[in-house]
Amino acid sequence: MNSYRQTLYSSIIRVAANAVMVGAIFVGMYQSAHSSGASELVFCAWFFGITVPTWAGAFWLTKKVRQIYPAEFQSLVELPRLGQRLVSWHVAETSMCPVIDRR
């Protein structure tokens, strides 16, 4: 169930960030049309001023979602000198190399 929630919440975060980015385009165009200065500079200031914090927040929220709802075969472990990290693990079912048992 955690894999489903992780995927769902991560997708919602990405869609919301993209919607804010489209809104930033409209805000930047509106502000550049109403400014007396260089319109490219005003557009870039508004667009990147909104977009960069939005995507930084989206990446941070996605990281938190992955920590709260780890997917299958993922665990949050405490590593020496690195702190808490999300790691993936897989248990081998069979050995690829045959083991010779000598008696």
N, C-alpha and C positions, 0 to 999 in steps of 0.2 A: 504494500500500500504506500510505503514511503516513496518508491520510485515514481508512482503516479502523481503524488502530491508535489514532489520535487519538480517534475516535468511541467505540471500545471502551473505552479506558482512562478517558475522561471519563465514560462511562456507569457504569462500575464505581465510580468515585469518588462520583458522585451517589447511587447505590444504597446504598453503604456509609454515606455521610453521613446519608441518610434512615433507615437502620437504627439508627444511633447516636442519631438524634433520637427515634425511637420508644422506644428504651431509656432515653433521658433523661426521657421522660414517666413511665415506670414507676418510675425511680429517684426522681424528684421526688415522685410520689404516695406512694411507700413512706416516704420521709423525712418528708414532711409529716404522714403518719398517725402516725408515731412521735415527733413533736416535741411539746413542751409549749407552744411559742409559737404565733404566728399561722401557720396552715397555708398561707395564700396566699403569705405572704412566704417561707416555707421552700421551697415548691414553685417559686416564681419564681427564688429563688437557685440551687437545684439545676438546674432546667431551663435557664435562660439561662447558668449557669456551665458547663454541658456543651455546649449548642447553639452558642453564639457562637464559641468556639474551634474547634469541629468544622467549622462552615461557613467560617470564616476559613482553616483548613487545607485544606478542599476547594477553595476558590477558588485558593489558592496552588498546590496540586498540579495543578489544571486548567491554570493558566497555564504551569507547568513542562512539562506534557504537550504543550501547544500549541507550546512552544519546541523540544522535543526531536523531536516528530513533526509538522512543519508540513504542513498540508493542501495539496492541489493549488492552485496559484497563490498560495502564501504563501511568504514568505522572511523570515529573520531578518536585518535590516540594521542597521548602525551609523549613527544619525542624529546630526548635530551638536547638541550641548547636550542631547540627549534620551537618549543611550545606545542600547542595543540594543532594537529594536522589531520586532514581528511585523507585517508589512505584506502586504496582498493586492494582486495585480497582475493585469491582464488585457491581452492583446495584441489590438489591434483587427485583425480580418481584412480588412475592406474599409473604405474611406472612405465616410461617409454623404453627403458633398458631392462632386459631380463636380469634378474638377480639369481646367481648360482648359489645354491645352498649346499655347502660341502659338509659332510658328516664324517 
